[in-house]
Amino acid sequence: MQIFNSGFFWFAEGILFCLILVGFRAWAQGRGIPLPGWKWAALLAWLLIAGFTIAFVGTSLGENEATAAVRGGLLFGLITVITGVGLWRLLLSGAARTEREEAAG
Amino acid sequence: MSESDSKNGMNRRQFLTATGAASAVAGGAGLGLFGYAAGQDPNSFLGWQNQEGASLTINHGPYEVEQPTYEVVGPTSRPDARVEQLFERRGRFRRQHQEVQQGGEWEPAMAAHYARVPEDLELDIIYVNEIMPALMKDMETYGDQFFLAEAWSNAMGAVGPRPPESPPEESDFPRPSRYGGFGGGGVSEPLKMKSPEKTAELIKKVAHMFGSTLVGITELNPDWVYGYPIRGRGFEDVNQPLEIPDHWKYAIVVGTPMSWDALYASPNYSTSSDAYSRSRVIAARMEAFVKSLGYPARSHFPGTSYDLMVPPICVDAGLGEQGRHTIIITPELGCNFRPAVITTNLEMKTDKPIDIGVQDFCKHCKVCAEICPSNAITMGDKEEVRGYRRYKVNASKCNNFWMSNMGSMGCRLCVAACPYTRKSNWLHKAAAKVTMNDPTGLSERALTTMQKGFYPGPEPSKYYIPSLGGENASYREPPWWLKSEDFIDFD
């Protein structure tokens, strides 16, 4: 468990985080989704919410607070899903608009 | 190579997308495991073991205020320890109760107190006539389960300094050693210190090296010194008011938390003795250190060896604020903090009190009052106590409950359940930071709601022993090393 307190762990998490962003960019480009700054900000905010939810559940389980893990997981998980769906629609609506513009023009 | 080129059936874009998705899964799993490790990590139990002061993980500077967060609302006075210090009054009650039953009279201070607060007499009688017999009966039946908790408490309580054996004018002053100096320090008069700032720095460092988790320094407010001596027995008349010695000018507050995992298993498995013992050893060492510099010093330490009230001194010394349960709430340890005080005239730079939002938080939270089995903690507003406006706890009700418990006795449920009393990991530190810095109060409400929803405990009535209608419940499961049944064959 010591590794999770180490600089190496956060270094690895940082690399994974960069790969997530690179992968997201490649995925969006493949679908013709434009990525203005606000979309990146929305994505980062959502990743923060999702990461917090996962870490909250893990921490609560580590503290032997099963009730907190379940109830907190459900609450924050619901928030993650709702904001995730919202983010998804925002992303795709941009893609649809691009497709319409391409078809019209 | 163009993007449409395929390699193993996957182009570059698809590869990057798949890598990103795999990274999301791996990163998420990493965060989950990080969280689990943080939750398990015993190092996030801040405690006595930290000797480098690094446990002061929260910078008090931004929260410093000029005036403490208690309010002065009338003429102030010193507490009468004979009747307002619960253990002192209960001791007097036990000594006089039988005599009064046989036609004798209460001593004047007790008679005046019972006339003023008749409920205290009722509760003192319940304590002797109902609580103690019920506990004796249940100890026979259920005592084995809590044997290790009791043994742990006894062991931790076994070490500590002796209370002073002579008046402050005598015992507080360093005694010249046979070599001409004081107490082995080699000085024959108080050393000239370079500056109050440097002295405070030295004292704080030394306190941490002695094992103190937190340390603060303040000028001693005379209102916190008992009006009548407690430790005067044997060398002063306890019915004579205690004159505050001139050399009780400054107060150094030191202290440590109780063992966290035992605390969460309150009331039956927790003990105050561990932190009491550590704090009083630290205080005794600090007393010796200050005396070695040639200055007078007296330590006031738990459980009952005090000439003063400690919580308001902690507030003055900038260690925290007094909560609804009247216990000091620190930003680092919540209310899991057992302090001791050293009074001296060694000149030091004092700390400023802090305002971390406890007054507003406690107004709405009430978790401690809701969990309190004896209803000793008020759900209402603050009251005036000796000229100060603060929450008031019914100490007699509180003591009647905790004297009925198994193990080491005591309760500590309000300490364990307080939202501020959490491990020092990323989650709870972030929550504390948000609360302390949110001027709207919205985060306080949200966190209090989450506290009640996420961290429920058994119904308050279940904490009582079976003979008093309860189930010997604990707030959380005991740590493995306090489960007697796993180690001892009682058959």
Interface residues (C-beta under 8 A of the other chain):
Chain A: M1 F4 N5 F9 A12 E13 L16 F17 L19 I20 L21 V22 G23 F24 R25 A26 W27 Q29 G30 A50 G51 I54 A55 F56 V57 G58 T59 S60 L61 G62 E63 N64 E65 T67 A68 R71 G72
Chain B: R12 R13 Q14 L16 T17 A18 T19 G20 A21 A22 S23 A24 A26 G27 G28 G30 L31 G32 L33 F34 G35 Y36 A37 A38 G39 Q40 D41 K423 N425 W426 L427 M450 G453 F454 Y455 P456 R476 E477
